[in-house]
Amino acid sequence: MSTKQAETSEVTQEQLTTQEALKLYRNTLNFNVISRYDAAIKQLICHTSHCVIYKFNDESEEWVKSDYQGALALYVRDFKVPKKGVTPTYTDLQELFCYGLILLNRNNPECFSLGLLPNKITKHFYPNGLNNSEVLEMDVELNDNLIIVRNLLGEIYGLWVFNEDDRTKMFKSLEFCLNADSSIL
């Protein structure tokens, strides 16, 4: 190997190490910030640096831009299974969420968060929907530039993720979380 090739190889290894260190630092920082909002965080799944939240208005059938924009993260939560033989409440649902989605808002101190539960678990604990609503599962789809998420209350949110690769990764990760075959049952 020539001297020039050796120097190039060392620079590439050094840059890789720097990139890995920055990624680790960014993940640690994101984890620490999210843990201030949700102490049940266990592990980051994926994140993106810029997202804008839209909410679908059923009456006008239009997307309404919210005041939420900033870094978006999907993470695994430490969860608690409701007691057997007792109909789970809304509070039980808050503790049962296996995954969390949070947007750390740049516009104001209030952050957007959404608990996620695999649909198999939802059907087990809430066979008639939350509070006997007709919403039996959460749903996610990718439509043009929006990741569309419907929660257990029937609310529909559009996540506009600036980076296309991040958008695809976030969508596939959300889809996996909702369709996961969970072993807690």
Buried (B, 14 or more C-beta within 10 A) or exposed (E): EEEEEEEEEEEEEEEEEEEEEEEEEBBEEBBEBBEEEBEBBBEBBBBBEBBBBBBBEEEEEEBEEBEBBBBBBBBBBEBEEBEEEEEBEEEBBEBBBBBBBBBBBEEEEEBBBBBBBBBBBBBEBBEEBBEEEEBBBBBBEBEEEBBBBBBBEEEBBBBBBEEEEBBEBBBBBBBBBBEBEBEEE
